[in-house]
Amino acid sequence: MKGLENTGITHVLGEALARLSASGNLEAIMTTTFSTAFGSNLINNWSMMMISVSSLASVSNPVASFDQSLIYSSILGADLGPNVTIVGSLSSMLWLVLLRQRGLDIHPLQYLRLGLIVTPPMLIASALAIYASSLFWS
């Protein structure tokens, strides 16, 4: 995390989101949600949440609605997003171990298939709800 901050990558990501937010809050919310969700499946949701928070904190001139809607969309992406792969969330791995101990074995491809079917519509619907709520914040 500190390496990404020290090299300026989180600042670049934050400024890109700020520019995207200036052109349309819906685009910024969707981008933040899905990029955080994607990253959560690659490196784990806690690590990705720290990157998202650091990126948003590095923005030099935030607007009130920008702060709230993008922070909420980061949380959304880090919480719902890792439901695509098993490695996305430690709690998913722990639940699968407990289920396996109790006789229910869920194959990683089953988990992936269901995650790809269920997670994107949940992310879209939730991100749209954040966008609708952000209209009242501004």
C-alpha positions as CSV (number, residue, x, y, z in Angstrom):
1,M,0.0,0.0,0.0
2,K,2.7,2.5,1.0
3,G,4.6,1.6,-2.1
4,L,1.6,2.6,-4.3
5,E,1.3,5.8,-2.4
6,N,5.0,6.6,-2.5
7,T,5.1,6.0,-6.3
8,G,2.1,8.3,-6.8
9,I,-0.1,5.6,-8.3
10,T,-2.9,6.2,-5.8
11,H,-2.8,10.0,-6.5
12,V,-3.1,9.3,-10.2
13,L,-6.1,7.0,-9.7
14,G,-7.7,9.6,-7.4
15,E,-7.2,12.5,-9.9
16,A,-8.6,10.3,-12.7
17,L,-11.7,9.6,-10.7
18,A,-12.0,13.4,-9.9
19,R,-11.9,14.2,-13.6
20,L,-14.4,11.4,-14.4
21,S,-16.7,12.8,-11.7
22,A,-16.6,16.2,-13.2
23,S,-17.9,14.8,-16.5
24,G,-20.6,12.8,-14.8
25,N,-21.2,11.4,-11.4
26,L,-22.8,8.2,-12.7
27,E,-19.7,7.3,-14.7
28,A,-17.5,7.9,-11.7
29,I,-19.7,5.8,-9.4
30,M,-19.8,2.9,-11.8
31,T,-16.1,3.1,-12.5
32,T,-15.2,3.2,-8.8
33,T,-17.6,0.4,-8.0
34,F,-16.5,-2.0,-10.7
35,S,-12.8,-1.2,-10.5
36,T,-12.8,-1.8,-6.7
37,A,-14.8,-5.0,-7.2
38,F,-12.4,-6.2,-9.9
39,G,-9.4,-5.4,-7.7
40,S,-11.0,-7.0,-4.7
41,N,-11.2,-10.3,-6.7
42,L,-7.5,-10.0,-7.6
43,I,-5.8,-8.9,-4.4
44,N,-8.5,-9.2,-1.6
45,N,-11.1,-6.8,-0.6
46,W,-9.3,-5.3,2.4
47,S,-6.2,-4.4,0.3
48,M,-8.3,-3.0,-2.4
49,M,-10.4,-0.9,0.0
50,M,-7.1,0.6,1.3
51,I,-6.1,1.5,-2.2
52,S,-9.5,3.0,-3.0
53,V,-9.5,5.1,0.2
54,S,-6.0,6.3,-0.4
55,S,-6.8,7.2,-4.0
56,L,-9.9,9.2,-2.9
57,A,-8.0,10.9,-0.1
58,S,-5.3,12.1,-2.4
59,V,-7.8,14.1,-4.6
60,S,-6.8,17.8,-4.3
61,N,-10.1,19.5,-4.7
62,P,-13.0,17.2,-3.7
63,V,-16.7,18.2,-3.9
64,A,-19.1,17.1,-1.1
65,S,-21.2,14.8,-3.4
66,F,-18.0,13.5,-4.9
67,D,-16.7,12.5,-1.5
68,Q,-19.8,10.7,-0.3
69,S,-20.9,8.9,-3.5
70,L,-17.4,7.7,-4.4
71,I,-16.6,6.6,-0.9
72,Y,-19.9,4.6,-0.8
73,S,-19.2,3.1,-4.2
74,S,-15.7,2.1,-3.0
75,I,-17.3,0.4,-0.1
76,L,-19.9,-1.3,-2.3
77,G,-17.2,-2.6,-4.7
78,A,-15.1,-3.9,-1.8
79,D,-18.0,-5.6,-0.1
80,L,-20.1,-7.1,-2.9
81,G,-17.4,-7.3,-5.5
82,P,-15.3,-10.1,-4.0
83,N,-18.2,-12.5,-4.3
84,V,-17.0,-13.5,-7.8
85,T,-13.9,-15.4,-6.7
86,I,-13.1,-17.3,-3.6
87,V,-9.9,-15.4,-2.9
88,G,-11.7,-12.1,-3.0
89,S,-12.6,-12.2,0.6
90,L,-11.2,-13.9,3.7
91,S,-14.7,-14.4,5.0
92,S,-15.7,-16.3,1.9
93,M,-12.7,-18.6,2.3
94,L,-13.5,-19.2,5.9
95,W,-17.2,-20.0,5.2
96,L,-16.2,-22.4,2.4
97,V,-13.9,-24.2,4.8
98,L,-16.6,-24.4,7.5
99,L,-19.1,-25.7,4.9
100,R,-16.6,-28.3,3.7
101,Q,-16.1,-29.5,7.2
102,R,-19.8,-30.0,7.5
103,G,-20.1,-32.0,4.4
104,L,-21.0,-29.4,1.7
105,D,-18.2,-29.1,-0.8
106,I,-18.5,-26.2,-3.2
107,H,-16.2,-26.4,-6.2
108,P,-14.3,-23.1,-7.0
109,L,-15.8,-23.2,-10.6
110,Q,-19.3,-23.4,-9.1
111,Y,-18.6,-20.4,-6.9
112,L,-17.1,-18.5,-9.9
113,R,-20.1,-19.3,-12.1
114,L,-22.6,-18.2,-9.6
115,G,-20.6,-15.1,-8.7
116,L,-20.4,-14.0,-12.3
117,I,-24.2,-14.4,-12.6
118,V,-25.2,-12.7,-9.4
119,T,-22.6,-10.1,-8.6
120,P,-22.6,-7.8,-11.6
121,P,-26.4,-7.1,-11.5
122,M,-26.2,-6.5,-7.7
123,L,-23.3,-4.0,-8.3
124,I,-25.2,-2.2,-11.0
125,A,-28.4,-1.9,-9.0
126,S,-26.6,-0.8,-5.9
127,A,-24.4,1.7,-7.8
128,L,-27.5,3.2,-9.4
129,A,-29.0,3.5,-5.9
130,I,-25.9,5.4,-4.8
131,Y,-26.2,7.6,-7.9
132,A,-29.9,8.3,-7.1
133,S,-29.0,9.2,-3.5
134,S,-26.2,11.4,-4.7
135,L,-28.7,13.6,-6.5
136,F,-30.1,14.5,-3.1
137,W,-26.6,15.2,-1.6
138,S,-25.7,17.9,-4.1
